[in-house]
């Protein structure tokens, strides 16, 4: 997934981006969680700095996130990796 960019004063600044590897660092987070709880979890669990930076980019309106899909809608579900052993 490409990083989103926004233009400010004729410069481009990279903003939040997710990869499967980065998002997987939040799989065991204490869902549902607020932005601050997720940042705290990421820091305590030793997640890469990119995860913490992405979480800091979230708008903080006191919202509770139920799953990683609330943060990154493109996060692959287990169904995306469904493997039917009977076919092989």
C-alpha positions as CSV (number, residue, x, y, z in Angstrom):
1,X,0.0,0.0,0.0
2,X,1.4,3.4,-0.9
3,X,1.9,6.0,1.7
4,X,-0.7,8.7,1.7
5,X,0.8,12.2,1.2
6,X,-0.5,15.6,1.9
7,X,0.9,18.9,0.6
8,X,1.7,21.7,2.9
9,X,3.7,24.8,1.8
10,X,4.7,23.2,-1.5
11,X,6.2,20.2,0.2
12,X,4.9,16.7,0.5
13,X,4.8,14.9,3.9
14,X,4.3,11.2,4.1
15,X,1.5,10.2,6.5
16,X,0.2,7.0,7.8
17,X,0.9,3.9,5.9
18,X,0.4,0.2,6.8
19,X,1.9,-3.0,5.7
20,X,0.9,-6.5,6.7
21,X,4.0,-6.8,8.8
22,X,3.3,-3.5,10.6
23,X,-0.4,-4.1,11.2
24,X,0.3,-7.6,12.5
25,X,2.1,-6.1,15.4
26,X,-1.4,-5.0,16.7
27,X,-3.1,-8.4,16.3
28,X,-2.7,-9.2,20.0
29,X,-3.6,-5.6,21.2
30,X,-6.3,-5.4,23.9
31,X,-9.3,-4.8,21.5
32,X,-11.4,-2.7,21.8
33,X,-9.0,0.1,22.5
34,X,-8.6,3.8,22.2
35,X,-5.8,5.4,20.3
36,X,-3.8,6.1,23.5
37,X,-4.2,2.5,24.6
38,X,-3.0,1.2,21.3
39,X,0.0,3.5,21.4
40,X,0.8,2.3,24.9
41,X,0.5,-1.3,23.8
42,X,2.7,-0.8,20.8
43,X,5.4,0.8,22.9
44,X,5.3,-1.9,25.6
45,X,5.3,-4.7,23.1
46,X,8.3,-3.3,21.2
47,X,6.5,-2.6,18.0
48,X,8.5,-0.8,15.3
49,X,8.5,3.0,15.5
50,X,6.4,3.1,12.2
51,X,3.5,1.4,14.1
52,X,3.6,4.0,16.8
53,X,3.9,6.9,14.3
54,X,0.9,5.5,12.4
55,X,-1.2,5.3,15.5
56,X,-0.2,8.9,16.4
57,X,-1.5,10.0,13.0
58,X,-5.0,8.7,13.9
59,X,-7.5,11.4,14.7
60,X,-8.1,11.3,18.5
61,X,-11.8,11.9,19.2
62,X,-12.0,9.5,22.1
63,X,-13.1,6.9,19.6
64,X,-12.7,3.2,20.5
65,X,-11.4,0.9,17.8
66,X,-12.9,-2.6,17.8
67,X,-10.3,-4.3,15.5
68,X,-7.3,-3.5,13.3
69,X,-9.8,-3.3,10.4
70,X,-11.1,-0.1,12.0
71,X,-7.7,1.4,11.6
72,X,-6.6,-0.3,8.3
73,X,-9.7,-1.4,6.3
74,X,-7.5,-3.3,3.9
75,X,-6.1,-5.6,6.6
76,X,-6.5,-9.2,5.2
77,X,-8.9,-11.4,7.2
78,X,-8.3,-15.0,7.9
79,X,-10.8,-15.8,5.0
80,X,-8.3,-14.1,2.6
81,X,-5.9,-16.8,3.4
82,X,-8.4,-19.7,3.3
83,X,-6.8,-22.8,2.1
84,X,-9.0,-25.8,1.4
85,X,-6.9,-28.8,2.1
86,X,-9.5,-31.1,0.5
87,X,-8.7,-29.5,-2.9
88,X,-5.1,-30.7,-2.9
